[in-house]
């Protein structure tokens, strides 16, 4: 589940957000004055995203050769 929160709301519930990101793999988009500024997600999902990006980059480089 992805939820959008203003930075002031996020400050109040930060500890709970971290726990839910870790346990339930929830994601949070943090906004400031209505503009998207940051994302909070589990480290496990972050690592998987980086790995996927690396694999995609390698595959794309192989195609372009």
Backbone as a ProteinNet text record, in pm:
[ID]
protein_1_A
[PRIMARY]
XXXXXXXXXXXXXXXXXXXXXXXXXXXXXXXXXXXXXXXXXXXXXXXXXXXXXXXXXXXXXXXXX
[TERTIARY]
83.2	0	88.8	53.7	125.7	34	87.9	10.8	87.2	16.1	78.3	54.8	162.8	154.6	234.8	183.6	260.4	373.1	481.3	597.3	560.5	469.3	429.2	353.8	267.5	197.8	298.7	394.5	494.2	578.9	610.3	688.9	617.4	487.7	408.9	405.4	398.6	381.6	503.3	618.5	737.5	771.5	772.8	808	712	583.8	484.9	504.7	538	561.7	679.1	786.4	904	866.9	792.4	750.3	663.3	570	482.5	556.9	652.4	734.1	812.2	863.4	941.8	854.3	747.3	665.3	566	500	392.2	432.2	557.6	608.1	526.7	469.9	399.8	500.1	454.6	536.9	467.1	546.3	492.8	557.9	476.9	524.9	512.6	622.8	624.5	619.5	523.5	507	537.1	567.1	586.3	522.5	423.6	346.8	286.7	242.8	177.3	270.1	400.4	496.4	564	574	639.1	787.8	835.5	974.4	1056.6	993.8	1069.7	978.2	1041.5	968.4	1028.5	941.7	985.7	939.1	1033.4	1001.7	1097.3	1067.4	1154.8	1289.8	1392.3	1525.6	1531.1	1457.2	1452.7	1400	1292.4	1237.9	1332.3	1398.2	1495.5	1608.7	1661.9	1768.9	1721	1599.1	1544.2	1527.6	1485.2	1470.2	1605	1707.2	1840.8	1891.6	1869.1	1912.7	1840.8	1711.1	1634.1	1684.7	1715.6	1766.5	1901.5	1984.9	2115.6	2100.5	2012.3	1988.9	1934.1	1838.2	1781.2	1888.6	1973.9	2081.4	2178.4	2212	2301.8	2236.9	2108.1	2036.7	2029.4	2002.4	1991.2	2126.5	2232.7	2367.1	2402	2360.8	2388.4	2314.8	2193.9	2116.4	2177.5	2232.8	2288.7	2425.2	2487.2	2619.9	2612.2
-116.8	0	124.8	221.8	348.8	457.7	536.1	642.8	773.9	882.7	1013.8	1094	1151.7	1231.3	1359.5	1466.6	1590	1570	1641.3	1625.3	1646.6	1736.7	1759.3	1640.1	1576.5	1455.1	1342.1	1331.2	1224.4	1233.9	1353.9	1371.6	1310.1	1327.7	1280.9	1128	1063.4	916.8	844.9	909.3	853	712.5	692.4	560.5	453	482.8	387.1	361.5	466.5	450.4	356.4	373.6	287.5	143.2	121.4	-14.3	-77.5	-1.8	-55.5	-77	8.2	-12.1	-142.3	-167.6	-288.8	-414.5	-411	-531.2	-557.2	-452.3	-469	-427.5	-382.4	-333.9	-215.9	-136.9	-14.8	87	173.3	280.8	412.7	517.2	648.5	753.1	835.2	950.1	1069.5	1136.8	1251.5	1378.1	1464.6	1588.4	1708.8	1818.6	1945.5	2053.2	2120.3	2219.6	2158	2032.6	1964.8	1904.5	1922.3	1868.5	1743.9	1640.1	1516.3	1542	1505.7	1533.4	1408.7	1302.6	1185.6	1064.1	947.3	821.8	744.8	685	595.3	455.6	362.7	222.8	133.6	4.4	-88.6	-97.2	-123	-138	-259.1	-362.8	-484.2	-451	-371.8	-332.7	-238.7	-151.8	-60.5	-138.9	-237.5	-320.3	-393.4	-447.1	-518.2	-423	-301.2	-201.1	-169.2	-149.1	-121.4	-237.7	-358.9	-477.4	-486.4	-460.6	-462.9	-357.9	-240.2	-133.6	-171.7	-237.1	-280.2	-385.7	-482	-587.1	-526.1	-436.4	-370.5	-293.5	-225.3	-147.4	-238.9	-352.3	-448.2	-506.8	-541.9	-597.1	-495	-373.1	-266.7	-242.2	-243.6	-223.9	-336.9	-460.1	-574.8	-561.3	-510.8	-492.4	-386	-283.5	-172	-202.5	-310.8	-346.6	-400.3
0	0	0	-80.1	-83.2	-29.7	60.4	123.4	108.7	89.2	75.3	203	256.5	378.8	362.8	421.1	428.9	530.6	512.7	600.3	747.8	776.2	915.3	971.7	891.8	935.2	954.8	862.9	868.5	995.3	1038	1160.8	1280.9	1285.6	1400.1	1406.2	1293.6	1289.9	1231.1	1234.6	1169.3	1217.9	1347.5	1402.7	1351.7	1349.5	1299.8	1150.6	1076.6	932	906.5	981.5	964.6	995	1103	1138.3	1030.6	977.2	872.5	741.9	712.9	592.3	605.2	723	746.3	749.3	828.4	848.6	736.3	687.7	589.1	448.1	432.4	303.4	249.6	341.7	300.3	249.2	161	108.1	136.5	158.3	189.3	100.2	38.4	-36.8	56.5	79.8	168.7	82.9	114.2	38.1	126.7	60.6	129.3	43.3	97.1	21.8	-104.7	-92.7	-203.4	-307.6	-292.2	-389.4	-333.3	-415	-372.6	-351	-231.2	-194.8	-164.6	-108.4	-65.9	-58.8	-47.2	-33.2	83.9	163.4	270	232.5	230.7	197.7	274.9	279.3	351	280.8	359	301.7	209.2	244	161.7	21.5	14.7	-115.3	-189.2	-116.2	-175.9	-242.2	-171.5	-229.2	-353.7	-350.1	-465.7	-584	-556.3	-661.8	-725.5	-643	-696.4	-780.7	-732.7	-806.9	-941	-941.9	-1066.5	-1163.5	-1112	-1197.8	-1258.3	-1178.1	-1226	-1334.9	-1314.2	-1413.6	-1541.2	-1528.7	-1645.8	-1721.1	-1648.6	-1710.6	-1786.3	-1725.7	-1790.8	-1915.6	-1905.8	-2021.3	-2133.8	-2098.9	-2200.5	-2266.6	-2187.5	-2242.1	-2337.9	-2306	-2393.4	-2525.8	-2522.6	-2644.8	-2733.4	-2672.2	-2748.4	-2808.5	-2768.3	-2822.3	-2960.9
[MASK]
+++++++++++++++++++++++++++++++++++++++++++++++++++++++++++++++++

